[in-house]
């Protein structure tokens, strides 16, 4: 295990600054996931930790030791890339033990180390096979095994599941979670897939344009996104956003109005010092937080134009709603919704999110 620190780390390519003052402390044995859209700088950050990219500013420390003048092989890190990068002419055992061979480890000791790693990854029966005889998931496990045999202080994963099909990605997420628990190792994982981030991470680093937008546990960033970008990026399908207006603020509670809102007034708890009467805001409601068919409180009435049936649940889409497109999750298996139906979506004020119209920053107290 290792404690990893990024201290005001910056990275520039010419005049383009792609990492802008990154500060993070990673705890021993923590599983940290970097997530964000393509081009946000997450893979660049990983390569700087590994030593494959020099820093333009700041410092990276492992167990309190600066890595500024330490070459990649001496850092005690191991990286698993998006591509498996296995030698096609070598067996699984030879691929996993290649770095040990380069370090001059005797053959008998090398085999013992590889066998231990194979036990962890359930690769024992595949040690004599070559990569062309393996499935995608098996090849990825071999690539991970190649990292394990080095007994690194820090494991680095750069979108390791992106080349796998959907079923294998689910399986490999389980394998990685099991591996982390078994090794109790510090792991840093990069992905653009927020489902991977939510299911694997102890903490998530959400990035945009080279900056950290929010750092927290999966449920912290899901329940309390700091701004509209994080709220829209975490959660699938994305959060619904409606342009809204604060009609009154009384005793720390704000009444919110927007086009198409019906039933009782929508009143949410708010930071009264930051929200004022007449202010234009953005109301956010996650698809799973609508109450389908509820009209006793605040609700919207929509005409359905697409239904995504998933078996035990479905997603209902209404693109022509007055305040903008709406997506709601319906967990009912008994009431089937069809295109053209009119449905009521109840709004729970306790599950609403408010964002400032100009800054996109969160305005709602939870």
C-alpha positions as CSV (number, residue, x, y, z in Angstrom):
1,X,0.0,0.0,0.0
2,X,1.0,3.6,-0.4
3,X,0.0,7.1,0.2
4,X,-0.1,9.2,-3.0
5,X,-0.2,13.0,-3.1
6,X,-0.6,15.4,-6.0
7,X,0.4,18.9,-5.0
8,X,-0.6,21.8,-7.3
9,X,0.2,19.6,-10.3
10,X,0.0,21.4,-13.7
11,X,0.7,20.2,-17.2
12,X,1.1,22.3,-20.4
13,X,1.7,21.3,-24.0
14,X,3.1,24.5,-25.4
15,X,0.6,27.3,-24.5
16,X,-2.2,24.8,-23.8
17,X,-2.7,24.0,-20.1
18,X,-4.4,20.7,-19.8
19,X,-4.0,20.1,-16.0
20,X,-4.6,23.2,-13.9
21,X,-3.4,23.0,-10.4
22,X,-4.5,19.5,-9.2
23,X,-4.3,18.9,-5.5
24,X,-5.4,15.4,-4.2
25,X,-4.4,13.2,-1.2
26,X,-4.9,9.5,-1.8
27,X,-5.2,7.3,1.3
28,X,-3.4,3.9,1.8
29,X,-5.4,1.2,0.1
30,X,-7.9,3.6,-1.5
31,X,-9.6,3.0,-4.8
32,X,-9.8,6.4,-6.6
33,X,-11.6,6.8,-9.9
34,X,-10.9,9.7,-12.3
35,X,-14.0,10.3,-14.5
36,X,-14.9,13.0,-17.0
37,X,-15.5,13.6,-20.7
38,X,-12.9,13.0,-23.3
39,X,-10.1,15.6,-23.2
40,X,-10.6,16.6,-19.6
41,X,-7.1,15.6,-18.6
42,X,-7.7,12.4,-16.6
43,X,-5.4,10.1,-18.6
44,X,-2.7,12.8,-18.6
45,X,-2.9,12.9,-14.8
46,X,-2.5,9.1,-14.7
47,X,0.6,9.3,-17.0
48,X,2.2,11.9,-14.8
49,X,1.7,9.7,-11.8
50,X,3.4,6.9,-13.7
51,X,6.2,9.1,-14.9
52,X,5.4,8.8,-18.6
53,X,4.6,12.6,-18.8
54,X,6.8,15.2,-17.1
55,X,5.2,17.7,-14.8
56,X,5.0,21.4,-15.9
57,X,4.6,22.4,-12.2
58,X,3.8,21.1,-8.8
59,X,4.9,17.8,-7.4
60,X,3.8,14.1,-7.0
61,X,4.8,12.2,-3.9
62,X,4.5,8.5,-3.0
63,X,4.8,7.8,0.7
64,X,6.1,11.3,1.2
65,X,8.9,11.0,-1.4
66,X,9.0,13.4,-4.4
67,X,8.8,11.7,-7.7
68,X,10.2,14.6,-9.7
69,X,13.5,13.0,-10.5
70,X,12.4,9.4,-10.3
71,X,12.1,7.3,-13.5
72,X,9.0,5.2,-14.1
73,X,10.6,1.9,-13.3
74,X,11.8,3.2,-9.9
75,X,8.5,4.7,-8.8
76,X,6.9,1.5,-7.6
77,X,3.8,1.8,-9.8
78,X,2.3,-0.5,-12.4
79,X,0.0,0.6,-15.2
80,X,-2.6,-1.4,-17.0
81,X,-3.5,0.2,-20.3
82,X,-6.6,0.3,-22.4
83,X,-5.0,-2.1,-24.9
84,X,-3.8,-5.4,-23.5
85,X,-0.4,-5.0,-25.1
86,X,0.4,-8.7,-24.7
87,X,3.3,-10.4,-26.5
88,X,1.5,-12.7,-29.1
89,X,4.4,-15.2,-29.3
90,X,4.5,-15.7,-25.5
91,X,2.4,-17.8,-23.2
92,X,0.3,-16.3,-20.4
93,X,3.0,-17.3,-17.9
94,X,5.7,-15.7,-20.0
95,X,3.7,-12.5,-20.5
96,X,3.1,-12.2,-16.8
97,X,6.6,-13.0,-15.8
98,X,8.4,-10.8,-18.5
99,X,9.2,-7.9,-16.2
100,X,10.6,-10.3,-13.6
101,X,12.7,-11.9,-16.2
102,X,14.1,-8.4,-17.2
103,X,14.9,-7.8,-13.6
104,X,17.0,-11.0,-13.5
105,X,14.7,-13.0,-11.2
106,X,15.6,-16.8,-11.4
107,X,13.2,-19.0,-13.3
108,X,12.0,-21.0,-10.3
109,X,11.2,-17.9,-8.3
110,X,9.6,-16.3,-11.3
111,X,7.3,-19.2,-11.8
112,X,6.3,-19.1,-8.1
113,X,5.4,-15.4,-8.2
114,X,3.4,-15.8,-11.4
115,X,1.5,-18.8,-10.0
116,X,0.5,-16.7,-6.9
117,X,-0.8,-13.9,-9.2
118,X,-2.6,-16.5,-11.4
119,X,-4.3,-17.9,-8.3
120,X,-5.6,-14.4,-7.5
121,X,-6.9,-13.9,-11.0
122,X,-8.1,-17.4,-11.7
123,X,-5.7,-17.9,-14.6
124,X,-4.0,-21.1,-13.4
125,X,-5.4,-23.3,-16.2
126,X,-4.5,-20.8,-18.8
127,X,-0.7,-20.3,-18.1
128,X,0.4,-22.4,-21.1
129,X,-2.0,-20.6,-23.6
130,X,-1.0,-17.8,-25.9
131,X,-3.1,-14.5,-26.2
132,X,-4.9,-15.6,-29.4
133,X,-6.4,-18.5,-27.4
134,X,-7.9,-16.2,-24.8
135,X,-11.1,-14.2,-24.6
136,X,-11.0,-10.4,-24.1
137,X,-11.7,-10.7,-20.4
138,X,-9.0,-13.3,-20.0
139,X,-6.5,-11.1,-21.8
140,X,-7.3,-8.2,-19.6
141,X,-6.8,-10.3,-16.5
142,X,-3.4,-11.3,-17.9
143,X,-2.5,-7.6,-18.3
144,X,-3.6,-7.0,-14.7
145,X,-1.5,-10.1,-13.6
146,X,1.5,-8.6,-15.3
147,X,1.1,-5.6,-13.0
148,X,0.5,-7.7,-9.9
149,X,3.7,-9.7,-10.1
150,X,5.7,-6.5,-9.7
151,X,4.1,-5.9,-6.3
152,X,3.7,-2.2,-6.9
153,X,2.9,0.5,-4.3
154,X,0.3,1.9,-6.6
155,X,-1.8,0.3,-9.4
156,X,-2.8,2.6,-12.3
157,X,-5.6,1.7,-14.7
158,X,-6.2,3.6,-17.9
159,X,-9.7,2.7,-19.2
160,X,-9.0,-1.0,-19.0
161,X,-12.5,-2.2,-19.8
162,X,-13.4,0.0,-22.7
163,X,-12.5,-2.7,-25.3
164,X,-14.8,-5.3,-23.7
165,X,-18.4,-5.9,-24.5
166,X,-21.1,-5.0,-22.1
167,X,-21.4,-8.4,-20.3
168,X,-17.6,-8.7,-19.9
169,X,-17.4,-5.1,-18.5
170,X,-19.9,-6.1,-15.8
171,X,-17.9,-9.2,-15.0
172,X,-14.6,-7.4,-15.0
173,X,-15.9,-4.7,-12.7
174,X,-16.7,-7.4,-10.2
175,X,-13.2,-8.9,-10.7
176,X,-11.5,-5.6,-10.1
177,X,-13.5,-4.9,-6.9
178,X,-12.7,-8.4,-5.7
179,X,-9.0,-7.9,-6.5
180,X,-8.8,-4.5,-4.7
181,X,-10.3,-6.1,-1.6
182,X,-8.0,-9.1,-1.7
183,X,-4.8,-7.0,-2.3
184,X,-5.8,-4.0,-0.2
185,X,-3.8,-2.0,-2.6
186,X,-3.9,1.7,-3.6
187,X,-5.5,1.9,-7.0
188,X,-6.1,4.9,-9.4
189,X,-8.5,4.2,-12.2
190,X,-9.4,6.4,-15.2
191,X,-12.7,6.0,-17.1
192,X,-15.2,8.0,-19.0
193,X,-17.9,5.6,-17.8
194,X,-19.7,7.0,-14.8
195,X,-21.3,3.6,-14.0
196,X,-17.7,2.2,-13.6
197,X,-16.9,5.1,-11.3
198,X,-20.0,4.7,-9.1
199,X,-19.6,0.9,-8.7
200,X,-15.8,0.7,-8.1
201,X,-14.7,3.9,-6.4
202,X,-14.1,4.7,-2.7
203,X,-13.9,8.3,-4.0
204,X,-14.5,9.8,-7.4
205,X,-12.6,12.7,-8.9
206,X,-14.8,14.4,-11.5
207,X,-12.8,16.5,-14.0
208,X,-13.7,19.1,-16.6
209,X,-11.2,21.1,-18.8
210,X,-8.2,20.1,-16.7
211,X,-9.8,21.0,-13.3
212,X,-11.3,19.0,-10.5
213,X,-15.0,19.8,-10.3
214,X,-15.8,17.7,-7.3
215,X,-14.1,15.0,-5.2
216,X,-16.1,12.7,-3.0
217,X,-17.6,9.3,-2.4
218,X,-20.0,8.0,-5.1
219,X,-23.1,8.8,-3.0
220,X,-21.8,12.2,-2.0
221,X,-21.4,13.3,-5.7
222,X,-24.7,11.7,-6.6
223,X,-26.8,13.2,-3.8
224,X,-25.0,16.6,-3.5
225,X,-23.4,17.6,-6.8
226,X,-21.6,20.9,-6.4
227,X,-22.7,22.2,-9.8
228,X,-24.8,21.5,-12.9
229,X,-22.0,19.8,-14.7
230,X,-21.5,17.2,-12.0
231,X,-25.2,16.7,-11.6
232,X,-25.6,16.0,-15.3
233,X,-22.5,13.8,-15.6
234,X,-23.2,11.5,-12.6
235,X,-26.4,9.5,-13.1
236,X,-27.8,7.6,-16.1
237,X,-29.9,8.8,-17.8
238,X,-28.8,12.4,-17.0
239,X,-30.6,14.6,-14.6
240,X,-33.5,16.7,-16.0
241,X,-32.9,20.5,-16.0
242,X,-35.7,23.1,-16.2
243,X,-35.3,26.9,-16.3
244,X,-37.2,28.1,-13.3
245,X,-37.8,31.2,-11.1
246,X,-37.9,31.8,-7.4
247,X,-41.3,33.4,-6.7
248,X,-40.8,33.8,-2.9
249,X,-38.3,33.1,-0.1
250,X,-39.7,32.6,3.4
251,X,-37.9,31.2,6.5
252,X,-35.2,29.4,4.5
253,X,-37.7,27.9,2.0
254,X,-38.0,28.9,-1.6
255,X,-41.1,28.6,-3.8
256,X,-40.1,27.5,-7.4
257,X,-42.1,28.1,-10.5
258,X,-41.5,26.8,-14.1
259,X,-43.5,26.3,-17.3
260,X,-45.8,23.3,-17.0
261,X,-45.7,22.9,-13.2
262,X,-49.1,21.9,-11.8
263,X,-50.7,21.0,-8.5
264,X,-49.5,22.4,-5.2
265,X,-46.6,25.0,-5.1
266,X,-43.2,23.5,-5.3
267,X,-41.4,24.6,-2.1
268,X,-37.8,23.5,-1.4
269,X,-35.4,24.2,1.5
270,X,-32.8,26.7,0.3
271,X,-29.9,28.8,1.4
272,X,-31.9,31.9,1.9
273,X,-28.8,34.1,1.9
274,X,-28.0,33.0,-1.7
275,X,-31.4,32.7,-3.2
276,X,-33.6,35.8,-3.6
277,X,-37.2,36.4,-4.8
278,X,-37.3,36.8,-8.6
279,X,-34.0,35.0,-9.2
280,X,-33.7,32.8,-12.2
281,X,-32.4,29.3,-11.4
282,X,-32.1,25.9,-12.9
283,X,-34.2,23.1,-11.3
284,X,-32.8,19.6,-11.5
285,X,-34.7,16.4,-11.0
286,X,-33.2,12.9,-11.6
287,X,-35.3,10.5,-13.7
288,X,-35.6,8.1,-10.8
289,X,-36.9,10.8,-8.5
290,X,-40.1,11.5,-10.3
291,X,-43.2,9.7,-8.8
292,X,-45.1,8.3,-11.8
293,X,-48.8,8.9,-11.7
294,X,-48.7,11.1,-8.5
295,X,-50.9,14.3,-8.6
296,X,-51.4,15.1,-4.9
297,X,-48.5,17.5,-4.7
298,X,-46.4,19.3,-7.3
299,X,-46.4,17.5,-10.7
300,X,-46.0,17.8,-14.4
301,X,-48.2,16.4,-17.1
302,X,-46.5,15.1,-20.2
303,X,-47.3,13.3,-23.5
304,X,-45.1,10.3,-23.9
305,X,-43.2,10.0,-27.2
306,X,-40.8,7.2,-26.4
307,X,-40.6,4.3,-23.9
308,X,-37.4,2.4,-23.2
309,X,-38.5,-0.9,-21.8
310,X,-35.8,-2.6,-19.6
311,X,-37.9,-5.4,-18.1
312,X,-38.2,-4.6,-14.4
313,X,-38.3,-0.9,-15.1
314,X,-38.6,1.5,-18.0
315,X,-37.6,5.0,-19.0
316,X,-40.3,7.4,-20.2
317,X,-39.3,10.2,-22.6
318,X,-41.4,13.3,-23.3
319,X,-39.6,15.8,-25.6
320,X,-42.4,18.3,-26.1
321,X,-42.8,19.3,-22.5
322,X,-43.1,23.1,-22.0
323,X,-40.0,23.5,-19.8
324,X,-37.8,21.1,-21.9
325,X,-37.4,17.4,-22.5
326,X,-38.2,15.1,-19.6
327,X,-37.0,11.6,-18.8
328,X,-38.6,9.6,-15.9
329,X,-37.9,6.2,-14.6
330,X,-40.9,3.9,-14.0
331,X,-40.4,0.9,-11.8
332,X,-43.9,-0.4,-12.2
333,X,-44.2,-3.7,-14.0
334,X,-48.0,-3.7,-14.0
335,X,-48.9,-0.4,-15.7
336,X,-47.5,-0.3,-19.2
337,X,-46.9,3.1,-20.8
338,X,-47.2,3.5,-24.6
339,X,-46.3,6.3,-27.0
340,X,-49.0,8.9,-27.0
341,X,-50.1,8.3,-23.4
342,X,-50.5,11.2,-21.0
343,X,-48.7,10.6,-17.7
344,X,-48.3,12.6,-14.5
345,X,-44.8,12.9,-13.0
346,X,-45.0,13.9,-9.3
347,X,-42.1,16.0,-7.9
348,X,-40.7,15.3,-4.5
349,X,-39.3,18.7,-3.2
350,X,-36.8,16.8,-1.0
351,X,-35.2,15.3,-4.1
352,X,-34.9,18.5,-6.1
353,X,-31.6,20.3,-6.9
354,X,-31.3,24.1,-7.6
355,X,-28.4,25.6,-9.5
356,X,-27.6,29.3,-10.1
357,X,-28.4,30.3,-13.7
358,X,-25.2,32.2,-14.2
359,X,-22.5,30.2,-12.3
360,X,-24.2,26.7,-12.5
361,X,-23.2,26.3,-8.8
362,X,-25.5,24.4,-6.4
363,X,-28.0,26.6,-4.5
364,X,-30.0,24.0,-2.6
365,X,-29.3,22.8,1.0
366,X,-29.6,19.1,1.5
